[in-house]
Amino acid sequence: MALSRMLQATTVAAALTLALSACGSGDDGDATDKDGSGADAAASSPAPGDSPAAGDEASDDASDDAAPSGPVQFRRVLEATGIPADGAESTPLPEDCSDVPAGQPKAGAETIACDESGIVYRLAPAEITGGVESAEAEKPANLTDWVVSLRFDAQAATAFGALTRELAGTNKLLAIVLDGEVISAPTIQDAVEDGRVQIGGTFTEEQATTIAGQLTKR
């Protein structure tokens, strides 16, 4: 699948460079138009079926702060190891990931999560939860590592377009959280309006295939 634009993305770990990119084959039409949603729709989307969005009462069905699994969440990064909070006082971040709860956190609350390199993040409530219509592992010709290409449903595509328009060019990080782990935390250079993105990093084929399967099971 050809890339129409690449959003260069970095986490605070200097050795880890991630990419969040829009895919541009375009032969399926504009995903944001399938349900007639406008571009200014609120940036919150339920997953297909009964997956909860940020602030929904359905997110309270777990008795603990985290469930063992759940749909992917897209959250703004409030601060992270090496990146101070943006002007607001906050409780110090944990020194490491040993005390960070396992499992997908409740969508409607702030949370602490880590990535595989041990970076600790404080994350805002989820603005998009689930909404992944399809996902697959791919190895684009212009990249050396595998990526996960996903397509949002119409409601999530609209929400993601609004969110990326707001974050574009701000250097603020957007965390993608799966099973309580930050699998990518890119900055956004351009809005992604077509509901198609790629999550890239140093993924092997096995890792990308596993993530794609997890994304579409929720």
C-alpha positions as CSV (number, residue, x, y, z in Angstrom):
1,M,0.0,0.0,0.0
2,A,1.5,3.3,-1.1
3,L,2.0,6.1,1.5
4,S,0.4,9.4,0.7
5,R,2.3,11.2,3.5
6,M,4.5,10.2,6.3
7,L,4.2,11.8,9.7
8,Q,7.6,11.6,11.3
9,A,7.2,10.6,14.9
10,T,9.5,10.2,17.9
11,T,9.2,9.0,21.4
12,V,11.4,10.4,24.2
13,A,13.6,7.4,23.8
14,A,16.3,8.6,21.3
15,A,16.9,5.2,19.9
16,L,13.3,4.5,19.1
17,T,11.8,6.3,16.0
18,L,8.2,5.6,15.2
19,A,6.0,6.6,12.3
20,L,2.3,7.3,12.1
21,S,1.3,7.6,8.4
22,A,-1.7,8.0,6.3
23,C,-2.2,5.5,3.6
24,G,-3.4,6.8,0.2
25,S,-4.7,4.2,-2.1
26,G,-8.1,5.9,-1.9
27,D,-10.1,3.5,-3.9
28,D,-12.6,2.9,-1.0
29,G,-13.8,6.4,-0.8
30,D,-13.7,8.8,2.1
31,A,-14.3,6.8,5.3
32,T,-15.5,9.8,7.1
33,D,-18.5,10.1,4.8
34,K,-20.0,6.6,5.4
35,D,-22.2,7.7,8.2
36,G,-22.6,11.4,7.2
37,S,-20.5,12.5,10.2
38,G,-19.1,16.1,9.9
39,A,-15.4,16.9,10.3
40,D,-16.1,18.8,13.6
41,A,-17.6,15.7,15.4
42,A,-16.4,15.2,18.9
43,A,-13.1,13.3,19.2
44,S,-14.5,10.2,20.8
45,S,-15.4,7.0,19.1
46,P,-16.8,3.6,20.4
47,A,-15.4,0.5,18.9
48,P,-17.7,-1.6,16.7
49,G,-20.3,-3.3,18.9
50,D,-20.2,-2.4,22.6
51,S,-16.7,-1.1,23.1
52,P,-16.7,2.0,25.3
53,A,-15.5,5.4,24.3
54,A,-14.0,8.0,26.7
55,G,-16.4,8.9,29.5
56,D,-19.0,6.3,28.6
57,E,-20.6,4.5,31.4
58,A,-19.7,1.2,29.8
59,S,-16.1,1.9,30.7
60,D,-17.0,1.5,34.4
61,D,-17.9,-2.2,34.1
62,A,-14.5,-3.3,35.4
63,S,-14.1,-3.3,39.1
64,D,-10.4,-2.4,39.0
65,D,-8.5,0.5,37.4
66,A,-7.6,-1.8,34.5
67,A,-9.1,-4.7,32.6
68,P,-7.0,-7.6,31.3
69,S,-7.6,-6.5,27.8
70,G,-9.7,-4.1,25.7
71,P,-9.9,-2.1,22.5
72,V,-7.0,0.2,21.5
73,Q,-7.0,3.7,23.0
74,F,-5.6,6.9,21.5
75,R,-4.6,9.3,24.3
76,R,-2.7,12.6,24.5
77,V,0.6,12.4,26.4
78,L,0.5,14.8,29.4
79,E,4.1,14.1,30.4
80,A,6.7,11.4,30.1
81,T,10.1,10.4,31.2
82,G,12.3,13.3,30.1
83,I,9.3,15.4,29.1
84,P,7.9,17.6,31.9
85,A,4.2,18.3,32.4
86,D,2.9,21.2,30.3
87,G,2.7,23.9,32.9
88,A,0.5,22.0,35.4
89,E,1.6,20.5,38.7
90,S,1.3,16.7,38.9
91,T,2.2,13.8,41.0
92,P,5.8,12.7,40.1
93,L,5.9,9.9,37.6
94,P,7.0,6.4,38.8
95,E,10.8,5.9,38.4
96,D,10.2,2.7,36.4
97,C,7.5,0.4,35.2
98,S,7.5,-2.0,38.1
99,D,4.5,-0.5,39.8
100,V,2.5,0.3,36.6
101,P,-0.8,-1.8,36.6
102,A,-1.1,-4.3,33.8
103,G,-4.0,-4.4,31.4
104,Q,-5.9,-1.8,29.5
105,P,-6.9,1.1,31.7
106,K,-10.4,2.6,31.9
107,A,-10.9,4.9,28.9
108,G,-12.4,7.8,30.9
109,A,-9.6,8.5,33.3
110,E,-6.0,9.6,33.3
111,T,-3.5,6.8,33.5
112,I,0.2,5.8,33.7
113,A,1.6,3.5,31.1
114,C,5.0,2.4,29.8
115,D,6.4,1.5,26.4
116,E,8.6,-1.5,25.7
117,S,11.7,0.5,26.3
118,G,10.7,1.5,29.8
119,I,9.6,5.1,29.2
120,V,6.9,6.1,31.6
121,Y,3.9,8.2,30.4
122,R,1.2,10.1,32.1
123,L,-1.8,10.0,29.7
124,A,-5.0,12.0,29.3
125,P,-8.4,10.1,29.1
126,A,-8.8,8.3,25.9
127,E,-10.3,10.4,23.1
128,I,-10.7,7.5,20.7
129,T,-11.4,3.9,21.9
130,G,-11.5,1.1,19.4
131,G,-13.1,1.8,16.0
132,V,-10.6,-0.2,14.1
133,E,-12.3,-1.7,11.1
134,S,-9.4,-3.7,9.7
135,A,-5.6,-4.1,10.5
136,E,-2.8,-6.1,8.9
137,A,0.9,-6.4,9.0
138,E,2.8,-5.0,6.0
139,K,6.3,-4.3,4.9
140,P,6.3,-1.2,2.7
141,A,9.0,-1.2,0.0
142,N,10.5,2.1,1.3
143,L,10.9,0.8,4.9
144,T,13.2,-1.8,6.5
145,D,10.8,-2.8,9.3
146,W,7.3,-4.1,9.4
147,V,4.3,-1.8,10.1
148,V,0.7,-2.3,11.1
149,S,-1.7,-0.7,8.6
150,L,-5.2,-0.1,10.0
151,R,-8.4,1.4,8.8
152,F,-10.9,3.1,11.1
153,D,-14.6,2.8,10.9
154,A,-16.4,6.0,9.8
155,Q,-17.0,7.4,13.3
156,A,-13.4,6.8,14.5
157,A,-12.0,8.2,11.2
158,T,-13.9,11.4,11.8
159,A,-12.7,11.6,15.4
160,F,-9.1,10.8,14.4
161,G,-9.2,13.5,11.7
162,A,-10.4,16.1,14.3
163,L,-7.8,15.0,16.8
164,T,-4.9,15.1,14.3
165,R,-5.9,18.5,13.0
166,E,-5.7,19.8,16.6
167,L,-2.3,18.2,17.3
168,A,-0.7,18.8,13.9
169,G,2.5,20.9,14.2
170,T,2.3,21.2,18.0
171,N,5.0,18.6,18.9
172,K,2.6,17.1,21.4
173,L,2.7,13.3,21.5
174,L,-0.3,11.0,20.8
175,A,0.0,7.7,22.6
176,I,-1.5,4.5,21.1
177,V,-2.2,2.1,24.0
178,L,-2.9,-1.6,23.7
179,D,-3.1,-4.0,26.7
180,G,-1.9,-1.2,28.9
181,E,1.3,-0.6,26.9
182,V,2.2,2.4,24.8
183,I,3.0,0.8,21.4
184,S,3.7,4.1,19.7
185,A,3.8,7.8,20.7
186,P,4.2,10.0,17.7
187,T,4.0,13.7,17.1
188,I,1.6,14.7,14.4
189,Q,2.8,16.8,11.5
190,D,-0.3,16.7,9.3
191,A,-4.0,15.8,9.8
192,V,-5.0,12.3,8.8
193,E,-8.5,12.7,7.3
194,D,-9.0,9.4,5.4
195,G,-9.2,7.0,8.4
196,R,-6.1,5.0,7.2
197,V,-2.9,5.0,9.2
198,Q,0.2,3.0,9.7
199,I,1.8,2.3,13.1
200,G,5.5,1.8,12.5
201,G,8.6,1.2,14.6
202,T,11.2,-1.5,14.9
203,F,8.5,-4.2,14.5
204,T,9.3,-7.7,13.3
205,E,6.8,-9.5,11.1
206,E,5.7,-11.5,14.1
207,Q,5.2,-8.4,16.3
208,A,3.3,-6.5,13.6
209,T,1.1,-9.6,12.9
210,T,0.4,-9.9,16.6
211,I,-0.6,-6.3,17.0
212,A,-2.8,-6.4,14.0
213,G,-4.6,-9.4,15.4
214,Q,-5.1,-7.7,18.7
215,L,-6.4,-4.5,17.1
216,T,-9.1,-6.4,15.2
217,K,-10.2,-8.7,18.0
218,R,-11.4,-5.9,20.3
